Amino acid sequence: MVRMGVYWLRVDQTWLWCRQMKKGLRGADGQEDDRPAWDSKLQYVLAQVGFSVGLGNVWRFPYLCHQNGGGAFMLLYVMLLLIIGVPLFFMELAAGQCIRQGSIGVWKHISPRLAGIGYSSCMVCFFIALYYNVIIAWYLFYMGNSFQYPLPWEQCPVDMISNQTVKECAASSPTSYFRFRKALDISDSIDQSGEFNPIMTGCLLAAWAIVCLAMIKGIKSSAKVMYFSSVFPYAVLICFLIRGLMLDSAIEGIKYMFYPKPEIWGEVQVWRQAATQVFFALGLGYGSVIAYSSYNPVHYNCHRDAIMVSGINFMTSVLASLVVFVVLGFRAKNIALDCVAT
């Protein structure tokens, strides 16, 4: 009971400190608050959307939607988003905006015993940055090779000695062969370390350099990058969707996407995956939401921000799923026609 009383006292102190910030704009130590601020509300919204929208929306959500019943999974996801996602997202927005510190400072201000949560979130962000930059390196590699004609993954290469198509490529596909033998240059087994890949290493260094240039001046430089990095994926998805709708049987794929299968609601695994997707899509627990909102004035309407960003995040998942399912509808018909023909 004494410990709970101490925690509640810390919460009351935080609330009083926020009231002081709204009236006098002074920090917890009595000094004038000189923390940088976003130049406009649009920059802040783009930053939150750019952080929350990512592989979880474009790749993971369509995969789970296809695996777990289409429309039924989407309804379950919306329900958990409203019950779990939006309240927790609002809590992180309010904490960062009120205390005006990063993840470590926020949790330490609430209670020194909770400082480990902030340090843990920083470690999680570090490990995620490691493999996300590897993915960016793959993007740079493919973008550089896409300027060739014909595309290197369009057809199988020819063996210079036998003057025949490479057997490994013929047994799989040109795209798979280029992916594993050219881009990744994988070894035959996990016991073999393989050779040094200078091209991919250069792409990885370029990826880290781009991130450093975008973040070198804090929000002054990253905010300008958000205008491109947050808007460009939507332009690409809309172009893909328009092209996909022109494919044969694209509508059949959309019907399959929204067709509900309520029986999946009785499986615990589906509920777990939907809840995990809510955390993964909104970026809850990473500390970045707290950091972005800490550059806001304390009087901003974070209730509206939480609902707006969560809604944009969900609509992005639906848009990416439409792009995936129109292509799946086209491929399903082609595979069926090939089976009938043979």
Beta strands, then each sheet from edge to edge (+ up, - down):
end
